[in-house]
Amino acid sequence: MHHGVREKDYFFSVCRQWVLPHSQMGLSFSGHWSHLKDIMKIKTKHSKGNPVSVFWVLEAADIPEDLKFEVDKKDPQHYFLTVTKQMLTTQLAQKLSWVADRMTEIKDARNAL
Amino acid sequence: MITYRYPEEKQILIHYAKEFDDQITLSIIEKGEASNSSEATHLASFFWRMVDKTVVDSENNKSIAGQTNLGDWCEDIMQTLRYYFIASGFLSEWDVESDKH
């Protein structure tokens, strides 16, 4: 983890202080029910009975500058929240926190979905 | 071919295939592909059985391939397998097995 951002999720510089643009790396989002239900299944099984929430985000309205949703070229039901311009890892962490604050939450979606 | 993004994905799959003594899955992993619809179905079914076992292992704080965040790894492996099932034309087999588990 680098400033709360998972190493596997983004394309970091060697020093890990910078995040570099990449159209096929970023936080993972389901773009279709078929993908979401599989993710939910795994999360629910590993939740130890705790509530599992689903967070929704609209593509255009709630995304800060220099972030962009890109469809996964190998799975059209899956999206990445990508970085389009080099930025400090701390800046990315702030932007992701901004997105998280604005996502709509369905609390305890285990049965709702 | 199944293309792993991280070596741990394959290591975890092999660990559980051996634990289940699942020779068909071990063969698929070694070949890097399912030979037909039946093997694809088998691999998909194996994945969900593996997920259930990772829950038990997580509860027991077991480390698999040096990893303890098995839930996260299941999500990563799921996406890797989805890539393969989509590219190989076996997505319907994946969806059918997914709905069963």
Backbone of each chain as ProteinMPNN parsed JSONL, in Angstrom:
{"seq_chain_A": "MHHGVREKDYFFSVCRQWVLPHSQMGLSFSGHWSHLKDIMKIKTKHSKGNPVSVFWVLEAADIPEDLKFEVDKKDPQHYFLTVTKQMLTTQLAQKLSWVADRMTEIKDARNAL", "coords_chain_A": {"N_chain_A": [[0.837, -1.186, 0.0], [0.47, 2.241, -0.782], [0.239, 5.249, 0.564], [-2.366, 4.517, 1.121], [-3.203, 3.499, -1.265], [-3.484, 0.668, -3.219], [-0.776, -1.335, -4.253], [-1.052, -3.06, -6.442], [-3.069, -1.94, -7.919], [-2.521, 0.371, -9.417], [-0.238, 2.045, -11.722], [2.792, 2.565, -10.732], [5.561, 4.813, -10.215], [9.089, 4.014, -9.967], [10.021, 4.881, -7.513], [7.697, 5.041, -6.193], [6.398, 7.336, -5.523], [4.998, 8.593, -7.444], [2.163, 8.291, -9.622], [1.569, 6.821, -12.683], [0.106, 7.443, -15.918], [-2.224, 5.079, -17.197], [-4.208, 3.204, -19.253], [-5.425, 0.825, -18.665], [-5.285, 0.166, -16.026], [-6.262, 0.494, -12.622], [-8.567, 1.31, -9.97], [-10.929, -1.249, -9.488], [-14.069, -1.685, -11.02], [-17.379, -2.911, -11.275], [-19.247, -3.109, -14.214], [-21.543, -4.191, -14.952], [-24.323, -6.235, -14.082], [-23.795, -8.985, -14.152], [-21.065, -9.202, -13.675], [-20.843, -7.887, -11.233], [-22.342, -9.518, -9.491], [-20.768, -11.76, -9.137], [-18.51, -10.718, -7.844], [-19.752, -9.763, -5.54], [-20.579, -12.171, -4.445], [-18.187, -13.399, -3.698], [-17.221, -11.518, -1.855], [-19.284, -11.585, 0.033], [-19.128, -14.222, 0.959], [-16.7, -14.078, 2.256], [-17.208, -12.326, 4.264], [-17.731, -12.915, 6.895], [-20.267, -12.893, 7.963], [-20.736, -10.233, 8.292], [-22.185, -7.043, 7.254], [-22.261, -6.338, 3.749], [-21.548, -3.79, 1.647], [-22.632, -2.092, -1.325], [-21.254, 0.166, -3.547], [-22.182, 2.821, -5.577], [-21.304, 4.656, -8.492], [-21.651, 7.408, -10.658], [-20.752, 7.772, -14.037], [-19.916, 10.264, -15.251], [-20.461, 12.461, -13.576], [-19.253, 12.38, -11.034], [-16.476, 12.244, -10.941], [-13.169, 13.199, -10.37], [-10.848, 15.595, -11.861], [-8.482, 14.354, -14.211], [-8.856, 11.702, -13.643], [-10.423, 8.802, -14.956], [-12.98, 6.673, -16.123], [-12.349, 3.629, -17.663], [-13.196, 1.118, -19.934], [-12.496, -2.292, -19.396], [-10.464, -3.852, -21.618], [-10.366, -6.554, -21.946], [-12.546, -7.551, -20.712], [-15.631, -6.641, -21.054], [-17.541, -6.11, -19.125], [-16.369, -5.03, -17.0], [-14.667, -2.339, -15.371], [-12.005, 0.073, -15.156], [-10.922, 2.565, -12.88], [-9.125, 4.921, -14.02], [-5.929, 6.651, -14.189], [-5.224, 9.577, -15.918], [-3.247, 11.355, -16.221], [0.055, 12.007, -15.138], [0.574, 11.951, -11.641], [1.124, 12.839, -8.195], [1.29, 10.239, -5.769], [0.019, 10.826, -3.426], [-1.779, 12.744, -4.301], [-3.448, 11.213, -5.923], [-4.54, 9.577, -3.961], [-6.043, 11.436, -2.554], [-7.871, 12.219, -4.514], [-9.226, 9.794, -4.934], [-10.368, 9.467, -2.464], [-12.116, 11.588, -2.517], [-13.858, 10.712, -4.54], [-14.887, 8.468, -3.249], [-16.307, 9.639, -1.173], [-18.461, 10.639, -2.507], [-19.866, 8.567, -3.579], [-22.81, 6.649, -3.977], [-24.325, 4.651, -1.554], [-25.394, 1.338, -1.077], [-26.372, -0.098, 1.65], [-25.477, -3.096, 3.291], [-25.846, -5.115, 1.127], [-26.242, -7.751, 0.756], [-28.593, -9.25, 0.659], [-30.25, -7.559, -0.692], [-29.529, -7.419, -3.351]], "CA_chain_A": [[0.0, 0.0, 0.0], [1.192, 3.514, -0.813], [-0.729, 6.291, 0.939], [-3.699, 3.93, 1.07], [-3.496, 2.985, -2.603], [-2.902, -0.664, -3.351], [0.302, -1.445, -5.238], [-1.497, -3.777, -7.638], [-4.14, -1.255, -8.635], [-2.085, 1.451, -10.3], [1.087, 1.981, -12.327], [3.6, 3.465, -9.92], [6.973, 5.034, -10.54], [9.971, 3.147, -9.177], [10.094, 5.409, -6.147], [6.328, 4.909, -5.671], [5.85, 8.642, -5.162], [4.173, 9.051, -8.561], [1.314, 7.346, -10.341], [1.705, 7.122, -14.104], [-1.127, 7.133, -16.66], [-2.359, 3.745, -17.8], [-5.639, 3.077, -19.577], [-5.946, -0.476, -18.248], [-5.013, -0.094, -14.612], [-6.991, 1.39, -11.749], [-9.514, 0.636, -9.089], [-11.818, -2.12, -10.24], [-15.506, -1.444, -10.866], [-18.26, -3.722, -12.097], [-20.083, -2.296, -15.079], [-22.693, -5.006, -15.35], [-24.78, -7.096, -12.998], [-23.149, -10.287, -14.243], [-19.754, -9.085, -13.024], [-21.059, -7.489, -9.845], [-22.851, -10.595, -8.638], [-19.64, -12.636, -8.801], [-17.718, -10.018, -6.826], [-20.561, -9.76, -4.313], [-20.589, -13.526, -3.916], [-16.905, -13.599, -3.016], [-17.159, -10.632, -0.679], [-20.246, -12.057, 1.022], [-18.587, -15.437, 1.563], [-15.575, -13.716, 3.111], [-17.597, -11.218, 5.153], [-17.928, -13.435, 8.265], [-21.583, -12.498, 8.432], [-20.869, -8.771, 8.379], [-22.831, -6.444, 6.075], [-21.444, -6.012, 2.585], [-22.18, -2.677, 0.953], [-22.298, -1.84, -2.723], [-21.125, 1.59, -3.799], [-22.447, 3.188, -6.953], [-20.796, 5.947, -8.926], [-22.023, 7.758, -12.02], [-19.53, 7.903, -14.817], [-19.425, 11.592, -15.567], [-20.689, 13.535, -12.615], [-18.581, 12.301, -9.743], [-15.08, 11.864, -11.13], [-12.285, 14.369, -10.392], [-9.978, 15.815, -13.014], [-7.362, 13.449, -14.438], [-9.276, 10.308, -13.48], [-11.383, 8.456, -16.007], [-13.37, 5.267, -16.239], [-12.045, 2.984, -18.939], [-13.651, -0.269, -19.962], [-11.449, -3.316, -19.474], [-10.465, -4.373, -22.992], [-10.491, -8.015, -21.939], [-13.797, -7.908, -20.048], [-16.471, -5.451, -21.227], [-18.392, -5.889, -17.964], [-15.457, -4.58, -15.944], [-14.067, -1.045, -15.652], [-10.934, 0.592, -14.299], [-10.882, 4.016, -12.655], [-7.733, 5.124, -14.42], [-5.252, 7.948, -14.096], [-4.939, 10.01, -17.292], [-2.108, 12.281, -16.2], [0.933, 11.689, -14.014], [0.276, 12.712, -10.436], [1.694, 12.283, -6.971], [0.468, 9.21, -5.143], [-0.828, 11.51, -2.43], [-2.865, 13.398, -5.037], [-4.383, 10.151, -6.297], [-5.252, 9.16, -2.749], [-7.039, 12.485, -2.275], [-8.931, 12.14, -5.527], [-10.012, 8.59, -4.68], [-11.151, 9.748, -1.261], [-13.178, 12.478, -3.006], [-14.82, 9.836, -5.227], [-15.531, 7.618, -2.247], [-17.259, 10.462, -0.417], [-19.613, 10.953, -3.345], [-20.526, 7.369, -4.098], [-24.043, 6.248, -3.323], [-24.1, 3.367, -0.902], [-26.466, 0.419, -0.695], [-25.826, -0.775, 2.829], [-25.835, -4.498, 3.458], [-26.474, -5.498, -0.134], [-26.191, -9.21, 0.604], [-29.889, -9.761, 0.232], [-30.913, -6.575, -1.542], [-29.244, -7.674, -4.755]], "C_chain_A": [[0.879, 1.247, 0.0], [0.163, 4.62, -0.588], [-2.155, 5.78, 0.78], [-4.089, 3.382, -0.283], [-2.755, 1.659, -2.8], [-1.904, -0.717, -4.508], [-0.195, -2.04, -6.552], [-2.454, -2.958, -8.504], [-3.681, -0.217, -9.645], [-0.652, 1.24, -10.755], [1.956, 3.021, -11.641], [4.986, 3.66, -10.513], [7.809, 4.144, -9.626], [10.012, 3.588, -7.718], [8.74, 5.355, -5.435], [5.721, 6.24, -5.249], [4.888, 9.165, -6.235], [3.344, 7.903, -9.123], [1.329, 7.773, -11.809], [0.425, 6.733, -14.84], [-1.089, 5.725, -17.241], [-3.843, 3.5, -18.024], [-6.252, 1.763, -19.129], [-5.498, -0.864, -16.845], [-5.781, 0.919, -13.786], [-7.893, 0.591, -10.842], [-10.546, -0.09, -9.949], [-13.277, -1.806, -9.952], [-16.267, -2.405, -11.771], [-19.137, -2.799, -12.932], [-21.346, -3.015, -15.506], [-23.041, -5.925, -14.196], [-24.041, -8.436, -12.979], [-21.789, -10.286, -13.569], [-19.922, -8.794, -11.535], [-21.477, -8.668, -8.981], [-21.739, -11.553, -8.233], [-18.768, -12.01, -7.707], [-18.449, -10.043, -5.483], [-20.553, -11.124, -3.647], [-19.31, -13.778, -3.119], [-16.839, -12.764, -1.743], [-18.103, -11.12, 0.413], [-19.709, -13.307, 1.725], [-17.475, -15.103, 2.551], [-15.941, -12.661, 4.168], [-17.796, -11.639, 6.61], [-19.258, -12.964, 8.834], [-21.786, -10.997, 8.548], [-21.546, -8.213, 7.137], [-21.827, -6.14, 4.966], [-22.173, -4.926, 1.806], [-21.752, -2.628, -0.512], [-22.286, -0.334, -2.927], [-21.295, 1.867, -5.281], [-21.795, 4.521, -7.273], [-21.237, 6.175, -10.364], [-20.77, 8.092, -12.805], [-19.033, 9.325, -14.906], [-19.408, 12.546, -14.386], [-19.745, 13.539, -11.427], [-17.102, 11.969, -9.841], [-14.206, 13.108, -11.22], [-11.445, 14.435, -11.672], [-8.836, 14.798, -13.02], [-7.622, 12.009, -14.003], [-10.34, 10.035, -14.544], [-11.715, 6.978, -15.94], [-13.022, 4.764, -17.634], [-12.553, 1.548, -18.871], [-12.446, -1.184, -20.097], [-11.521, -3.948, -20.859], [-10.654, -5.88, -23.044], [-11.786, -8.481, -21.271], [-14.72, -6.704, -20.08], [-17.428, -5.181, -20.074], [-17.613, -5.317, -16.784], [-14.805, -3.266, -16.353], [-12.92, -0.762, -14.69], [-11.159, 2.085, -14.096], [-9.427, 4.438, -12.836], [-7.239, 6.528, -14.141], [-4.875, 8.357, -15.514], [-3.732, 10.936, -17.381], [-1.251, 11.949, -14.988], [0.603, 12.577, -12.814], [0.976, 12.07, -9.243], [0.728, 11.232, -6.392], [-0.471, 9.83, -4.118], [-2.007, 12.203, -3.111], [-3.912, 12.369, -5.451], [-5.202, 9.728, -5.089], [-6.339, 10.177, -2.399], [-8.198, 12.407, -3.251], [-9.826, 10.927, -5.289], [-10.889, 8.775, -3.436], [-12.339, 10.635, -1.616], [-14.267, 11.656, -3.695], [-15.598, 9.014, -4.211], [-16.593, 8.394, -1.473], [-18.534, 10.704, -1.189], [-20.325, 9.742, -3.914], [-21.792, 7.101, -3.295], [-23.857, 4.851, -2.76], [-25.407, 2.6, -0.718], [-25.893, -0.395, 0.457], [-26.344, -2.206, 2.893], [-26.593, -5.018, 2.245], [-26.572, -7.004, -0.306], [-27.511, -9.775, 0.121], [-30.585, -8.832, -0.748], [-30.704, -6.876, -3.013], [-29.548, -9.127, -5.113]], "O_chain_A": [[1.898, 1.304, 0.689], [-0.677, 4.887, -1.448], [-3.044, 6.519, 0.356], [-5.189, 2.852, -0.443], [-1.55, 1.563, -2.569], [-2.165, -0.206, -5.597], [0.185, -1.591, -7.634], [-2.629, -3.25, -9.687], [-4.378, 0.047, -10.625], [0.057, 0.373, -10.244], [1.865, 4.213, -11.935], [5.512, 2.796, -11.214], [7.311, 3.593, -8.644], [10.034, 2.76, -6.807], [8.651, 5.591, -4.23], [4.634, 6.264, -4.673], [4.077, 10.055, -5.98], [3.743, 6.738, -9.11], [1.127, 8.945, -12.127], [-0.265, 5.799, -14.433], [-0.054, 5.253, -17.711], [-4.641, 3.582, -17.09], [-7.469, 1.593, -19.202], [-5.352, -2.042, -16.518], [-5.937, 2.07, -14.194], [-7.974, -0.634, -10.93], [-10.969, 0.402, -10.995], [-13.679, -1.676, -8.796], [-15.847, -2.678, -12.896], [-19.7, -1.83, -12.423], [-22.121, -2.511, -16.319], [-22.173, -6.342, -13.43], [-23.707, -8.954, -11.914], [-21.405, -11.28, -12.952], [-19.238, -9.373, -10.692], [-21.009, -8.8, -7.85], [-21.753, -12.096, -7.128], [-18.346, -12.687, -6.769], [-17.855, -10.305, -4.438], [-20.523, -11.219, -2.42], [-19.352, -14.304, -2.006], [-16.446, -13.256, -0.685], [-17.759, -11.075, 1.594], [-19.823, -13.434, 2.944], [-17.327, -15.776, 3.571], [-15.067, -12.166, 4.881], [-18.011, -10.785, 7.47], [-19.371, -12.673, 10.025], [-22.883, -10.539, 8.866], [-21.495, -8.834, 6.075], [-20.692, -5.738, 5.225], [-23.3, -5.133, 1.357], [-20.66, -3.064, -0.877], [-23.218, 0.358, -2.517], [-20.653, 1.245, -6.128], [-21.739, 5.412, -6.426], [-21.205, 5.26, -11.188], [-19.823, 8.649, -12.251], [-17.853, 9.583, -14.666], [-18.477, 13.332, -14.213], [-19.463, 14.599, -10.868], [-16.533, 11.45, -8.881], [-14.461, 13.983, -12.048], [-11.353, 13.477, -12.439], [-8.3, 14.435, -11.973], [-6.705, 11.187, -13.997], [-11.059, 10.939, -14.968], [-10.84, 6.139, -15.727], [-13.356, 5.386, -18.642], [-12.36, 0.854, -17.873], [-11.499, -0.883, -20.823], [-12.548, -4.52, -21.224], [-11.057, -6.422, -24.072], [-12.087, -9.675, -21.267], [-14.612, -5.825, -19.225], [-18.066, -4.129, -20.042], [-18.16, -5.148, -15.694], [-14.433, -3.08, -17.511], [-12.872, -1.279, -13.574], [-11.542, 2.791, -15.029], [-8.611, 4.323, -11.921], [-8.012, 7.454, -13.895], [-4.268, 7.57, -16.24], [-3.258, 11.259, -18.47], [-1.782, 11.64, -13.921], [0.385, 13.781, -12.95], [1.368, 10.904, -9.288], [-0.49, 11.347, -6.523], [-1.615, 9.402, -3.968], [-3.108, 12.245, -2.56], [-5.113, 12.618, -5.346], [-6.415, 9.543, -5.186], [-7.436, 9.798, -1.99], [-9.362, 12.515, -2.863], [-11.046, 11.019, -5.426], [-12.018, 8.287, -3.384], [-13.435, 10.459, -1.084], [-15.456, 11.876, -3.464], [-16.818, 8.884, -4.305], [-17.655, 7.857, -1.158], [-19.582, 10.95, -0.593], [-21.293, 9.887, -4.66], [-21.828, 7.304, -2.081], [-23.296, 3.975, -3.419], [-26.403, 3.156, -0.257], [-25.043, -1.264, 0.263], [-27.505, -2.478, 2.586], [-27.786, -5.316, 2.305], [-26.938, -7.489, -1.376], [-27.544, -10.67, -0.724], [-31.415, -9.271, -1.544], [-31.586, -6.624, -3.834], [-29.367, -9.53, -6.261]]}, "seq_chain_B": "MITYRYPEEKQILIHYAKEFDDQITLSIIEKGEASNSSEATHLASFFWRMVDKTVVDSENNKSIAGQTNLGDWCEDIMQTLRYYFIASGFLSEWDVESDKH", "coords_chain_B": {"N_chain_B": [[-4.91, -18.965, -23.779], [-4.557, -19.157, -20.231], [-3.752, -16.287, -18.639], [-1.848, -15.139, -16.133], [-1.914, -12.431, -13.901], [-0.426, -12.085, -11.673], [2.042, -14.117, -10.082], [1.201, -15.393, -7.785], [-1.475, -15.972, -8.132], [-1.639, -18.259, -9.767], [-0.21, -20.004, -8.15], [-1.882, -20.214, -5.931], [-4.165, -21.357, -7.065], [-3.092, -23.84, -7.869], [-2.379, -24.87, -5.383], [-4.873, -25.347, -4.139], [-6.054, -27.061, -5.996], [-4.433, -29.279, -5.729], [-4.953, -29.833, -3.066], [-7.608, -30.591, -3.193], [-7.225, -32.814, -4.629], [-7.62, -32.685, -7.355], [-7.283, -33.663, -10.326], [-8.047, -33.02, -12.91], [-8.344, -30.223, -12.904], [-5.708, -29.556, -12.25], [-4.441, -30.451, -14.532], [-5.575, -28.733, -16.443], [-4.572, -26.293, -15.552], [-1.854, -26.729, -15.91], [-1.727, -27.075, -18.676], [-2.674, -24.658, -19.362], [-5.07, -24.065, -20.402], [-8.538, -24.855, -21.055], [-9.684, -27.764, -22.605], [-12.13, -28.232, -23.723], [-15.725, -27.689, -23.533], [-16.615, -29.125, -21.326], [-14.346, -29.288, -19.67], [-13.984, -26.589, -19.207], [-16.275, -25.993, -17.745], [-15.719, -27.566, -15.537], [-13.448, -26.271, -14.483], [-14.547, -23.79, -13.803], [-16.386, -24.557, -11.849], [-14.614, -25.617, -9.993], [-13.306, -23.263, -9.203], [-15.238, -21.924, -7.612], [-15.594, -23.768, -5.573], [-13.091, -23.589, -4.523], [-13.127, -20.958, -3.566], [-14.902, -21.224, -1.42], [-13.366, -22.844, 0.249], [-11.259, -21.137, 0.772], [-12.454, -19.373, 2.479], [-12.753, -20.839, 4.838], [-10.041, -21.325, 5.349], [-9.145, -18.71, 5.706], [-10.487, -18.028, 8.022], [-9.107, -19.58, 9.751], [-6.74, -18.317, 9.765], [-4.878, -19.094, 7.871], [-2.036, -19.277, 5.765], [-1.646, -19.093, 2.313], [0.355, -19.839, -0.354], [1.993, -17.943, 0.673], [0.284, -15.883, 1.19], [-2.289, -14.137, 2.96], [-4.546, -12.624, 2.648], [-6.935, -13.837, 1.453], [-9.473, -13.469, 0.369], [-9.25, -11.155, -1.216], [-7.443, -12.137, -3.085], [-9.008, -14.09, -4.267], [-10.802, -12.501, -5.695], [-9.064, -11.334, -7.531], [-8.17, -13.625, -8.892], [-10.572, -14.48, -9.907], [-11.091, -12.482, -11.811], [-8.951, -12.878, -13.577], [-9.578, -15.461, -14.482], [-12.039, -14.926, -15.653], [-11.198, -13.314, -17.799], [-9.937, -15.282, -19.314], [-12.083, -17.098, -19.816], [-13.814, -15.485, -21.329], [-12.196, -14.843, -23.555], [-11.777, -17.353, -24.622], [-14.211, -18.227, -25.38], [-15.872, -19.501, -23.614], [-17.592, -18.288, -21.829], [-20.281, -18.646, -21.175], [-20.286, -21.068, -19.872], [-18.899, -20.374, -17.568], [-20.74, -18.533, -16.45], [-22.968, -20.182, -15.958], [-21.988, -21.969, -14.012], [-21.301, -20.161, -12.051], [-23.804, -19.24, -11.238], [-24.738, -21.458, -9.944], [-23.41, -21.602, -7.578]], "CA_chain_B": [[-4.139, -19.344, -22.597], [-4.823, -18.423, -18.996], [-2.627, -15.393, -18.4], [-1.913, -14.674, -14.749], [-1.332, -11.107, -13.694], [0.532, -12.24, -10.576], [2.349, -15.544, -9.924], [0.467, -15.962, -6.647], [-2.771, -16.476, -8.601], [-1.441, -19.643, -10.21], [0.213, -20.775, -6.983], [-3.059, -20.475, -5.094], [-4.988, -22.329, -7.793], [-2.438, -25.149, -7.783], [-2.481, -25.33, -3.988], [-6.193, -25.921, -3.856], [-6.284, -28.206, -6.88], [-3.748, -30.406, -5.088], [-5.663, -30.148, -1.821], [-8.83, -31.303, -3.579], [-6.797, -33.927, -5.49], [-8.376, -32.44, -8.579], [-6.322, -33.875, -11.417], [-8.508, -32.326, -14.116], [-7.954, -28.816, -12.775], [-4.24, -29.482, -12.327], [-4.102, -30.602, -15.948], [-5.959, -27.488, -17.124], [-3.612, -25.242, -15.151], [-0.566, -27.045, -16.541], [-1.866, -26.791, -20.109], [-2.983, -23.242, -19.514], [-6.351, -23.885, -21.085], [-9.504, -25.939, -21.029], [-9.73, -28.364, -23.945], [-13.505, -28.277, -24.232], [-16.74, -27.115, -22.659], [-16.662, -29.886, -20.082], [-13.22, -28.854, -18.834], [-14.255, -25.209, -18.8], [-17.254, -26.092, -16.665], [-15.017, -28.122, -14.38], [-12.588, -25.228, -13.939], [-15.408, -22.791, -13.167], [-16.903, -25.156, -10.628], [-13.475, -25.691, -9.067], [-13.04, -21.933, -8.651], [-16.178, -21.599, -6.537], [-15.251, -24.638, -4.445], [-11.884, -23.014, -3.952], [-13.527, -19.786, -2.796], [-15.466, -21.697, -0.152], [-12.268, -23.337, 1.091], [-10.462, -19.991, 1.225], [-13.164, -18.797, 3.616], [-12.352, -21.648, 5.996], [-8.619, -21.084, 5.61], [-9.024, -17.35, 6.242], [-10.946, -18.065, 9.411], [-8.036, -20.224, 10.519], [-5.52, -17.515, 9.562], [-3.928, -19.894, 7.119], [-1.338, -18.597, 4.677], [-1.578, -19.908, 1.1], [1.335, -19.218, -1.265], [2.518, -16.773, 1.377], [-0.728, -14.828, 1.241], [-3.354, -14.346, 3.932], [-5.748, -11.9, 2.22], [-7.411, -14.778, 0.43], [-10.651, -12.897, -0.288], [-8.756, -10.275, -2.286], [-6.857, -12.975, -4.137], [-10.108, -14.725, -5.008], [-11.313, -11.523, -6.656], [-8.069, -11.22, -8.6], [-8.196, -14.861, -9.677], [-11.834, -14.463, -10.638], [-10.953, -11.625, -12.992], [-8.05, -13.587, -14.494], [-10.317, -16.552, -15.118], [-13.034, -14.309, -16.547], [-10.489, -12.955, -19.024], [-9.722, -16.51, -20.088], [-13.363, -17.644, -20.277], [-14.308, -14.598, -22.373], [-11.359, -14.966, -24.749], [-11.843, -18.712, -25.175], [-15.578, -18.527, -25.805], [-16.523, -20.347, -22.607], [-18.202, -17.444, -20.799], [-21.563, -19.193, -20.728], [-19.971, -22.116, -18.891], [-18.581, -19.65, -16.329], [-21.966, -17.963, -15.885], [-23.807, -21.265, -15.448], [-21.42, -22.469, -12.756], [-21.393, -19.082, -11.078], [-25.162, -19.188, -10.709], [-24.97, -22.632, -9.106], [-22.711, -21.493, -6.301]], "C_chain_B": [[-4.582, -18.511, -21.393], [-3.574, -17.593, -18.708], [-2.759, -14.787, -17.012], [-1.249, -13.306, -14.643], [-0.27, -11.159, -12.607], [0.798, -13.732, -10.375], [1.575, -16.199, -8.793], [-0.875, -16.534, -7.083], [-2.649, -17.949, -8.973], [-1.058, -20.531, -9.029], [-0.978, -21.145, -6.1], [-3.961, -21.506, -5.768], [-4.389, -23.733, -7.673], [-2.553, -25.714, -6.367], [-3.82, -26.017, -3.75], [-6.521, -27.096, -4.769], [-5.621, -29.448, -6.293], [-4.488, -30.82, -3.819], [-6.937, -30.937, -2.11], [-8.502, -32.572, -4.362], [-7.557, -33.874, -6.811], [-7.415, -32.481, -9.77], [-6.734, -33.16, -12.698], [-8.102, -30.855, -14.05], [-6.447, -28.66, -12.864], [-3.787, -29.579, -13.78], [-4.411, -29.326, -16.721], [-4.955, -26.382, -16.81], [-2.266, -25.473, -15.83], [-0.606, -26.73, -18.041], [-2.057, -25.306, -20.355], [-4.308, -22.992, -20.208], [-7.242, -25.1, -20.86], [-9.661, -26.458, -22.452], [-11.115, -28.325, -24.562], [-14.458, -27.691, -23.196], [-16.778, -27.818, -21.309], [-15.541, -29.466, -19.134], [-13.426, -27.422, -18.348], [-15.242, -25.18, -17.634], [-16.587, -26.585, -15.381], [-14.172, -27.059, -13.696], [-13.41, -24.171, -13.209], [-15.956, -23.306, -11.839], [-15.813, -25.24, -9.566], [-13.239, -24.331, -8.409], [-13.953, -21.637, -7.472], [-15.987, -22.521, -5.321], [-14.018, -24.107, -3.731], [-12.226, -21.796, -3.084], [-14.059, -20.212, -1.426], [-14.366, -22.194, 0.785], [-11.405, -22.19, 1.601], [-11.133, -19.294, 2.407], [-12.757, -19.532, 4.897], [-10.899, -21.361, 6.363], [-8.375, -19.689, 6.173], [-9.417, -17.318, 7.709], [-9.904, -18.683, 10.322], [-6.694, -19.526, 10.339], [-4.437, -18.293, 8.817], [-3.321, -19.067, 5.985], [-1.228, -19.554, 3.488], [-0.681, -19.181, 0.117], [1.867, -17.925, -0.656], [1.532, -15.638, 1.538], [-1.816, -15.167, 2.261], [-4.636, -13.615, 3.547], [-6.416, -12.669, 1.079], [-8.649, -14.266, -0.306], [-10.243, -12.002, -1.453], [-8.182, -11.104, -3.432], [-7.932, -13.709, -4.929], [-10.681, -13.771, -6.045], [-10.345, -11.371, -7.826], [-8.099, -12.449, -9.511], [-9.465, -14.928, -10.503], [-11.699, -13.648, -11.919], [-10.035, -12.26, -14.025], [-8.78, -14.708, -15.219], [-11.396, -16.008, -16.054], [-12.388, -13.906, -17.869], [-10.34, -14.197, -19.922], [-11.043, -17.035, -20.658], [-13.954, -16.789, -21.398], [-13.52, -14.832, -23.662], [-11.514, -16.327, -25.421], [-13.244, -19.101, -25.609], [-16.356, -19.384, -24.824], [-17.241, -19.523, -21.526], [-19.525, -18.015, -20.289], [-21.35, -20.298, -19.698], [-19.647, -21.475, -17.539], [-19.865, -19.152, -15.667], [-22.857, -19.04, -15.287], [-23.275, -21.754, -14.096], [-21.489, -21.415, -11.669], [-22.769, -19.043, -10.427], [-25.48, -20.372, -9.802], [-24.366, -22.481, -7.706], [-23.094, -20.204, -5.602]], "O_chain_B": [[-4.931, -17.336, -21.516], [-2.478, -18.133, -18.553], [-3.678, -14.01, -16.751], [-0.184, -13.058, -15.209], [0.675, -10.37, -12.617], [-0.127, -14.537, -10.486], [1.317, -17.402, -8.821], [-1.368, -17.482, -6.471], [-3.452, -18.778, -8.546], [-1.52, -21.667, -8.919], [-1.06, -22.261, -5.588], [-4.461, -22.421, -5.114], [-5.105, -24.697, -7.404], [-2.797, -26.907, -6.189], [-3.881, -27.128, -3.224], [-7.201, -28.032, -4.347], [-6.182, -30.542, -6.352], [-4.632, -32.008, -3.533], [-7.299, -31.843, -1.359], [-9.406, -33.327, -4.721], [-8.063, -34.882, -7.306], [-6.824, -31.473, -10.157], [-5.882, -32.741, -13.482], [-7.581, -30.305, -15.02], [-5.96, -27.722, -13.495], [-2.867, -28.879, -14.204], [-3.615, -28.887, -17.551], [-4.543, -25.633, -17.695], [-1.616, -24.525, -16.272], [0.349, -26.191, -18.6], [-1.667, -24.766, -21.39], [-4.635, -21.858, -20.56], [-6.784, -26.194, -20.529], [-9.761, -25.674, -23.396], [-11.259, -28.377, -25.783], [-14.041, -27.256, -22.122], [-16.953, -27.177, -20.272], [-15.764, -29.307, -17.934], [-13.083, -27.088, -17.215], [-15.063, -24.439, -16.668], [-16.859, -26.086, -14.289], [-14.176, -26.953, -12.47], [-13.027, -23.71, -12.133], [-15.985, -22.587, -10.84], [-16.056, -24.97, -8.389], [-13.002, -24.252, -7.203], [-13.492, -21.149, -6.44], [-16.195, -22.103, -4.181], [-13.913, -24.166, -2.506], [-11.675, -21.63, -1.996], [-13.705, -19.626, -0.402], [-14.441, -21.979, 1.995], [-10.88, -22.246, 2.713], [-10.456, -18.694, 3.242], [-12.454, -18.905, 5.912], [-10.568, -21.179, 7.535], [-7.501, -19.502, 7.019], [-8.768, -16.669, 8.529], [-9.822, -18.36, 11.507], [-5.648, -20.06, 10.707], [-3.246, -18.164, 9.099], [-4.001, -18.271, 5.339], [-0.772, -20.688, 3.637], [-0.935, -18.022, -0.211], [2.151, -16.954, -1.357], [1.902, -14.548, 1.974], [-2.212, -16.323, 2.408], [-5.707, -13.943, 4.06], [-6.458, -12.228, -0.07], [-8.852, -14.593, -1.475], [-10.817, -12.08, -2.539], [-8.41, -10.803, -4.604], [-7.78, -13.924, -6.132], [-11.01, -14.187, -7.155], [-10.768, -11.289, -8.979], [-8.059, -12.331, -10.736], [-9.45, -15.374, -11.65], [-12.143, -14.076, -12.985], [-10.31, -12.189, -15.223], [-8.619, -14.883, -16.427], [-11.636, -16.568, -17.124], [-12.961, -14.128, -18.936], [-10.59, -14.146, -21.126], [-11.119, -17.376, -21.838], [-14.543, -17.334, -22.331], [-14.106, -14.998, -24.732], [-11.398, -16.441, -26.641], [-13.446, -20.188, -26.15], [-17.397, -19.937, -25.177], [-17.469, -20.021, -20.424], [-19.85, -17.881, -19.109], [-22.139, -20.447, -18.765], [-20.069, -21.971, -16.494], [-20.056, -19.329, -14.464], [-23.442, -18.838, -14.222], [-24.043, -21.927, -13.15], [-21.711, -21.733, -10.5], [-22.889, -18.84, -9.218], [-26.393, -20.295, -8.981], [-24.778, -23.163, -6.768], [-22.607, -19.928, -4.505]]}, "name": "protein", "num_of_chains": 2, "seq": "MHHGVREKDYFFSVCRQWVLPHSQMGLSFSGHWSHLKDIMKIKTKHSKGNPVSVFWVLEAADIPEDLKFEVDKKDPQHYFLTVTKQMLTTQLAQKLSWVADRMTEIKDARNALMITYRYPEEKQILIHYAKEFDDQITLSIIEKGEASNSSEATHLASFFWRMVDKTVVDSENNKSIAGQTNLGDWCEDIMQTLRYYFIASGFLSEWDVESDKH"}
